[in-house]
């Protein structure tokens, strides 16, 4: 089968299109013929080697985390799915490889594809949908009437998180560029801040939750400052914390590294009487099934900027890296 591989960690090297063997499946796995793959900044960050301390992949490896497709084989102990089922997934860490024609996936990491979405629309959902769900529902338990600040509202996570936060009953503020203000308002944002001309830290106060996705240190400090006492900042970009290291079972010396990396943010949060948490989302078929229900009910709609042909996967990654995509970027495979 055709697949795009990371041959070595590098910012300069492109993914290499190559022929590899079709995956074999374990007894609890299914083989999926991939019709479309979502493209995420995480894919570039894996290629760059930014997570090799915590996710030490051996190269060469097939890149890609999001997909939608059709099951062509099932393992002996698979009980939830059969050949011909249409499914989608953010596949598990160490099991990635959606920039390919086929992939083996544990049945617990899959969910039925929403019936009202195309394969390309479905492939855009899993990573950003699960990120938003794990932040807003699982960790923050957002309630009606709470105030939520979602950074980068026109991006992949932002466009999904705004819709989910509104469904949960929150007042939603977000940042975006002036040209995307109408987009984020159409998704449900109550307050749209033009990050080029306005300062969110002077406009917002007493927020219950910040969904943080900006890498600048000053933005992290300002974001902690807009929270009310007992409020929470959930960061998608770090710094990683010892709690995260514990969750994924890292060795003691890596836990120590995360303690050093996150000490500044944690001290600032403690001083302000708020909470700081790092979220590195995980695969979860049950949560994805809950997201399917919201999509099929018309409560959440995916936002897609561009669809690239499979052969242009490298170009799709470069486009995502610009940070200018409105919603998600997808690669059409089959």
N, C-alpha and C positions, 0 to 999 in steps of 0.2 A: 504493500500500500504506500501511497505518498504521505509524507509527513514533514513538518518543519522542525528542525532540531537546533538546540543550542549546542554548538560544538565546543565552545569555551566561554567562560565568563568574560564579557567585554562590553564596553559601550560602543565600540566601533564595529565589531563584527555583526553582520546580519544573521538571522536564522537561515539555515541551509535546507533547501528543499531536497529531499532524498527519498529513496525507496527502502522501506524497512519491512520486516515480517509482520503479518497481521497478528494482533495480540492473542494470546491464549487466555482462557478464563478459568478462574478458580471456581469451586463449587457454589460459592455465595455471590458470584459475579454474573453479569450479563455482557454480551458483546453488542455494542451500539454502532450502527452505521451513522456517522455524523453528517447531518445536513447543513448545519450552521454552527459557528463558534463565536462567542462574544470575545471582544478584545478589551483587555484591561491594562491599566498602568502596572498592575502587579506582574503581568507577563514580561514587561520591559525590565522591571526591577529584579525579577528572577534572572533574566538574561545578563543584567549588569553585575549580578553577584551580590546585591544589597542584602539578601537574606541568607547568604551562605553560612553565616555563624549559627543561625537558628534552623535553617533548612539546608543541610549540606548535601545537595543533589550531586550525583556523579554525572559528568558529561561524557558522551553526548546524551542529551535528553530531549524528548519531544515537549515543546512548550504548549501553553494554553490551559485555561481553568474552567471555561464555560462552554456548554454545548447543548444542542437539541438534536434529536435523531430518532431512529427506529431500531428496536431490538432485533438482532438477527440470530442470536444464540443465547441460551440460558444455562447456567450451571446446575448441577444435580440437586442442590439444596435451595435453589431460588424458589420462593413461594408467592411473591407479590406480583410478578410480571411474567409475560409470555412473549414468544416471538411475534413480531408485528406491532407491539405496543409502541406508541409515540411517547417519548420521555424527554426530560431535560434535567440538567444537573450542574452544580459547581462541584466538580470532582474533588476527591480528598487530596490533601497534601501527600506527596510521595507517589500519588497515582495520577498526576497530571498528564496532559498530552492530547488536548482537544484540537490542536492545529494538525489534524490528521484525518484520514478517511474512516478509521475505526478506533474504538477505545473500549477497554474492559473496565467496568464500573461495578462497585459493590452495590447490591440492590438497595441498601439502606441510605445511599447517597443520592438516589434517584427520586423523581416525582413524575406523575403523569403530566404531559405537556398540556397547558391550558387549551381547551378546545377552540377558544375564540382567537387564538394567536397563530400566526404563521410560524414556521420553523425559525426564520430569522428573528422575528420578534421574541420568540421564546428563548432563543440563545442569548438574548441581551439581558435577561432577567436574573439568573441565579446568583452571581457574585454580589451584585449591587442590592438585590432583593434581600438576600440573607444578611448582608452587612447592616442594612437598615433595620431588619427584623431583630437581629441580635442586639443592636444598640437600643432601639426604641421600645421593644416589647420585652425581650429577655432580661436585659440589664437595667434599663431605666424605668420600665413599667410605666410608661407615659400615660397620664390620666387626663380626662376631660378638664379643660380650663387651665392646664399648665402652659408655660411659655417655653418654646423650644427654638433655639437658634441653630440653623443648618447652614454651614459654610459651603460656598461653591454650589449654589442651588441649581445651576443649569448643567452641572456635570452628571456623570452616570449615577453615582450614589445620591446626589442631591435631588435629581428629578424624581427618584423613587421615594426617598425619605420624606420629601415634602408631602407627597400624596398619602403616605402611611401615617405621618404625624397628624395630618388633618383628619384622617379617618378615625384616629384615636381621640380626637376632640381637642387637640392642642392649638394654641395661637402660635403661628409659625413665622419667624423672621428668617431672612436669608440674604446672602450677598451674591451679586452677579454683576455683569457689565450692563451698561444702559441698554444695549441692543437686545438683551435677554430678559429684561424686566417683565415684559408682557408674557413671555413663556412661563416664568416661575409663578406669576400671578394666576395664570390659567390652570396651573397644577394645584393651586390652593394656598400659596404663600400670602399671608396677611400683610407683611411688610417686606418690601424688596429694597435692599440698600445697594446703591452703585458703589462698588469698592474703589473705583478710581477717583470719585469726587466726594465720597462721604466716609466718615469714620464710625464704624459700628460701635466702637467702645464708648463713644459719647452719646450715641442714640439709644443704646439698649441697657437695661438694668433689671435686676431682680429676676433673672431667668432661672428656670428649673433645670434646663439641660442645654449643653452645647455639643453638637456633633462636629468635631474638630477635624479638619482635613488640610490645614495650611502648614507648611513646613517651617515658616519663619518663627523664630523664638519669640519675637515681640508680639506676634499674633496670638501665640499660646498664652502669654502672660495677660494680654488684654482680654482674651476670652475667659480666663479664670476670673477676671475682675468684674465681668457682667453678671456672674451667678449670684443668686441669693444664698444666704447661709444654708448649708446642707445641700446645695445644688451640686450638679455633677457635670464634669466634662469627660466625654468619651472621645478619645483620640484614635483616628485611623492611621496616623502617620508617625506616632511615637512621641516621646521615647518609650521603648518597651520597658515593662516593669517586672519585678521579681514574681508577682502574682501570675503574669503571663508565662514566665519561665517555668513556674511550678505546674501550670495547667498543661503545658506541652511536654513536661518531663525532661527539662534540660539539666545538664550536669551542674554541680555546685558552683564551679568557676564561672559558668555562664549566668547563673543566677546572681552572682556577685557583680558581673559586668552590667547586667540590667539594673541592679541597685544603684550603681554609680551613674549610669546614663539617666535614670529617672529621678535622682535625688533632688535636683533643682526644681522640677515641676511639682514633685510631691510636697516639698517644703513650702513652696508658694501657695499651693492649694490648702495645706494645713493652716498656714498663717491666716488665710481668708475664710477658713471654716467651711471649705467645699471639698469635693472629692475629684480625684484624677484617676482615670482608668484607660488603659491601652487595650484596643480591640483588634485582634487579628482573626477575622471571621473564619469559621470552619464549615465544612460540608455537613448538611443535615437535611435528609429527604423529608422528614416529618414537617419541619418548618417550611420547606419549599412547597409541600402539599397545602399548607395553610395559605401561603402566598397565591397558589393556584386558585383557591376559592375566591380570594379578593379580586383577582384578575377576571375570573369567569363571571363574577357579579358586577363587573364594570366599575369597581371602586378604584382600581389602579390600572393605569395604561402605560406600557413601556414607551419610552421616547428614544427614537433611533435617529442619529445624525446621518451616517453613511454606511452603505454595504459595499464591501470590497470583494472581488473574486478571490478564490483560494490562492491563486498564484501571486496575488498582491498582498499577502499577509504581512510582509515586512513594511510595505507602504502604510498598511492599516496601523501597525504599531507606531510608526513615525508620526502619523496623524494624531493618535491618542496622546503621544508624548508632548505635543504642542500645548495641550491643555485647553484647546479651543472647541472641542467637540461639545455639541448640545445633546445631552443624553449619551447614548451608547453607540459604539462602532462595532460592526459585525462582519465576519467573513463567511461568504456562501461557499459551501464545500460540495454538497451533492444536490 
